[in-house]
């Protein structure tokens, strides 16, 4: 009886999620890699790589409440110098062709000549365009002292 109940629960979860657990895990790993690629591109100041990660409708809201579109966000890289950036506690959630990744970042960053680094919580939203996941929005909140 317990095995049957567990099997039925497993089938229900698969139907609710719309994906097999292995497929869901692969997608979550793709999103974690995309986050890692984004961080690495930021460390390198690689505007081209970041431009490929971001959707054309991308919008960023940073810890100061500044809102930027894709073009503005990519252009801001020219005014930034990232000394270090680490990602922690990445948690992807997928629903159909949309996904959200929450996490924590520690960054040592100079922007427009001013040290603005620290520790932040972030929420990144992704949409699947064809076979690729693209970031459509990001929001960051500074973690207090």
C-alpha positions in Angstrom: 0.0 0.0 0.0 2.8 2.4 0.9 4.6 1.7 -2.4 1.4 2.3 -4.3 0.8 5.6 -2.5 4.3 6.7 -3.1 4.1 5.8 -6.8 0.8 7.7 -7.2 2.3 10.7 -5.4 5.3 10.6 -7.8 3.0 10.5 -10.8 0.9 13.4 -9.5 4.1 15.5 -8.9 5.3 14.8 -12.4 1.9 15.8 -13.9 1.7 18.9 -11.8 5.2 20.0 -12.7 4.7 19.1 -16.3 8.2 17.7 -16.5 9.9 14.5 -15.4 12.2 15.1 -12.4 15.3 14.4 -14.5 14.3 17.0 -17.1 13.4 19.5 -14.3 16.9 18.9 -12.8 18.6 19.5 -16.1 16.7 22.8 -16.6 17.6 23.9 -13.1 21.3 23.1 -13.8 21.1 25.1 -17.0 19.8 28.1 -15.1 22.5 27.8 -12.4 25.2 27.6 -15.2 23.6 30.7 -16.9 23.9 32.6 -13.5 27.5 31.5 -13.3 28.2 32.6 -16.9 26.6 36.0 -16.2 28.7 36.4 -13.1 31.9 35.5 -15.0 31.0 37.9 -17.8 30.5 40.6 -15.2 33.9 39.8 -13.6 35.5 40.1 -17.0 33.5 43.2 -18.1 32.4 41.2 -21.1 29.4 43.2 -22.5 29.0 40.9 -25.5 28.6 37.8 -23.3 26.1 39.6 -21.0 24.2 40.9 -24.0 23.7 37.3 -25.1 22.3 36.3 -21.7 19.8 39.2 -21.5 16.5 39.3 -23.3 15.8 42.4 -25.4 13.0 43.3 -23.0 15.4 43.0 -19.9 15.0 45.4 -17.0 17.2 45.7 -14.0 16.3 47.3 -10.6 19.4 47.7 -8.5 19.9 48.1 -4.7 19.5 51.9 -5.1 16.3 51.6 -7.0 17.8 52.6 -10.3 16.0 51.0 -13.2 17.9 50.2 -16.4 16.9 48.5 -19.7 19.2 46.1 -21.5 21.1 48.8 -23.4 21.6 50.9 -20.2 22.6 47.9 -18.2 25.2 46.7 -20.7 26.6 50.2 -21.1 27.0 50.5 -17.3 29.6 47.8 -17.5 32.0 50.3 -19.1 31.7 52.4 -15.9 32.2 49.4 -13.6 35.2 47.4 -12.4 34.4 44.1 -10.7 37.3 42.8 -8.5 35.4 39.8 -7.2 32.0 38.3 -7.4 30.7 35.1 -5.8 27.3 33.5 -5.9 25.7 31.5 -3.1 22.4 29.9 -2.2 21.2 29.7 -5.8 17.6 28.4 -5.9 16.0 28.0 -9.3 12.2 27.5 -9.8 10.7 26.7 -13.1 7.2 27.0 -14.4 6.7 26.3 -18.1 8.7 28.7 -20.1 9.4 31.0 -17.1 11.9 30.6 -14.3 13.0 32.5 -11.2 16.4 32.1 -9.6 17.0 33.6 -6.2 20.4 33.8 -4.6 23.0 35.8 -2.7 26.0 37.5 -4.1 29.1 39.0 -2.6 30.7 41.5 -4.8 33.7 43.9 -4.7 32.8 46.5 -7.3 33.7 50.1 -8.2 31.0 51.9 -10.2 31.6 55.4 -11.6 34.7 55.6 -9.4 32.8 54.7 -6.2 33.0 51.5 -4.1 29.5 50.1 -4.1 30.1 46.4 -3.4 28.8 44.4 -0.6 26.4 41.5 0.0 23.1 41.3 -1.8 20.1 39.1 -2.3 18.8 38.9 -5.9 15.9 37.6 -7.9 16.5 36.9 -11.6 13.6 36.1 -13.9 14.1 34.1 -17.1 12.0 33.3 -20.1 12.6 30.5 -22.6 13.1 31.9 -26.1 13.2 28.9 -28.5 15.8 26.6 -26.9 17.6 29.4 -24.9 16.8 30.8 -21.5 17.1 34.6 -21.4 17.1 36.9 -18.4 14.2 39.3 -18.5 14.6 41.0 -15.2 16.8 41.2 -12.1 16.3 42.9 -8.8 18.9 43.3 -6.0 18.5 44.2 -2.3 21.5 45.1 -0.2 22.0 42.9 2.9 22.4 45.1 6.0 25.5 45.1 8.2 
